[in-house]
């Protein structure tokens, strides 16, 4: 067995899944999820560092809770982004019999999750935001997607994480549904 015939963790699962899969849709998702996951990690770490910098010298209590909240939110988004790649890598390493379109379906589900994160970001945008005297209003919906944007603006911002949760459930549901040999929920 050669050095690159398997994987030993998250970072090596990406090239392994890319090489093992025959699905172009899934392979494209591997590339896109690499970029998106890196952005999520950078934003979460950057936000956490700013929070720590702004609260240096303050006691624990609610500040410690808000620091933990950054990590939890980051994981809430990060895990479903990398899950399709890990599922496919595991399936190929263990040579599990799955439905023929398992890799492609997980790639599509991964894209659905990434879009759900974007939609949640749009839905969570307040009508007016900014700091101090500089108040910025969110842009008015225009163009082809104006009805979709209006619908997203109508969602209360506290409910926007439900869009991310729905996207994560799609990833898990596709994994469970296609993990059988025939893709119909029966065990292989």
DAJO-V999942 format. One record per backbone hydrogen bond with DSSP energy under -1.0 kcal/mol. CO is the residue of the C=O (numbers start at 1). NH is the residue of the N-H. If there is no record, write none. Layout:
[[CO NH] [CO NH]]
//
This chain:
[[2 5] [9 13] [10 14] [12 16] [13 17] [14 18] [15 19] [16 20] [17 21] [23 27] [24 28] [25 29] [26 30] [27 31] [28 32] [29 33] [30 34] [31 35] [32 36] [33 37] [34 38] [35 39] [36 40] [37 41] [38 42] [39 43] [40 44] [41 45] [42 46] [43 47] [44 48] [45 49] [46 50] [47 51] [48 52] [49 53] [50 54] [51 55] [55 58] [60 63] [61 65] [62 66] [63 67] [64 68] [65 69] [66 70] [67 71] [68 72] [69 73] [70 74] [71 75] [72 76] [73 77] [74 78] [75 79] [78 82] [79 83] [82 86] [83 87] [84 88] [85 89] [86 90] [87 91] [88 92] [89 93] [90 94] [91 96] [99 102] [101 105] [102 106] [103 107] [104 108] [105 109] [106 110] [107 111] [108 112] [109 113] [110 114] [111 115] [112 116] [113 117] [114 118] [115 119] [116 120] [117 121] [118 122] [119 123] [120 124] [122 125] [127 138] [129 136] [131 134] [133 135] [136 129] [143 146] [145 149] [146 150] [147 151] [148 152] [149 153] [150 154] [156 159] [159 162] [160 163] [161 165] [162 166] [163 167] [164 168] [165 169] [166 170] [167 171] [168 172] [169 173] [170 174] [171 175] [172 176] [173 177] [174 178] [175 179] [178 99] [180 99]]
//
